[in-house]
Amino acid sequence: MTSLLKKQGIIHKVVTSYHPKTNGQAKASNREIKRILEKIVKPHKKDWRRAGIERKLLLQELECLRLKAYENSRLYKEKVKAVHDNNIKRREFRVGDLVLLYNSRLRLMPANLRSRWEGPYMVEKVELYGVFYLSYPSSPNFFKVNGHRLKQYHGEKLERNKELEIFLLKDPAQEED
């Protein structure tokens, strides 16, 4: 035994309470490994071969369950994506369409008193990747916005030079000044 330890370069130390210089963590690890092995082998009365075979079968069964769960998760994600993609409304606007613009900026008035949709605006130009140029129907100036912030205006059609009457609500903080 000592020749084997010397050949492998292992220093043998006896672990007891009388040898405080030995590694206590290794002792605790070995104790845990021994406890785990006893739980596995105990039902088989120290039959190591049979315990190993049963352990291998349990691991194979666990691997099969994991693969089935992975496959089910993949199928579920595909179905949810298909439903989501079917529910997406395509936003296709043409030049001359009237649209509403979503204003996501912070406001001081409560949200239930003011609509976040502004407009109607007229689509002046359509570019690739959802870029739209809008203008007020009564103004020649236009500005660029992302198509995700737009929705179709279903109100009455407006003439090009028709004046719009706009009522702006004042914020309570501004009224006190």
Number of C-alpha atoms within 10 A of each C-alpha: 6 10 8 9 11 11 9 9 9 10 8 10 10 11 14 11 9 8 10 10 11 15 12 13 9 11 13 11 11 12 12 12 11 11 11 12 14 14 10 17 18 13 10 14 11 13 12 14 11 13 18 13 11 15 14 12 12 12 12 12 12 12 12 12 12 12 12 12 12 12 12 12 12 11 12 12 12 12 12 11 12 11 11 10 10 10 9 8 7 7 12 11 18 13 13 14 16 26 22 19 21 15 13 9 7 7 11 11 13 9 10 7 8 11 10 15 15 12 17 24 24 25 22 21 17 17 9 6 8 14 14 23 19 26 19 20 23 15 13 11 11 17 12 15 14 12 17 12 14 21 17 15 16 10 9 8 10 15 9 13 11 10 12 11 6 7 6 7 9 10 12 10 9 8 7 6 5
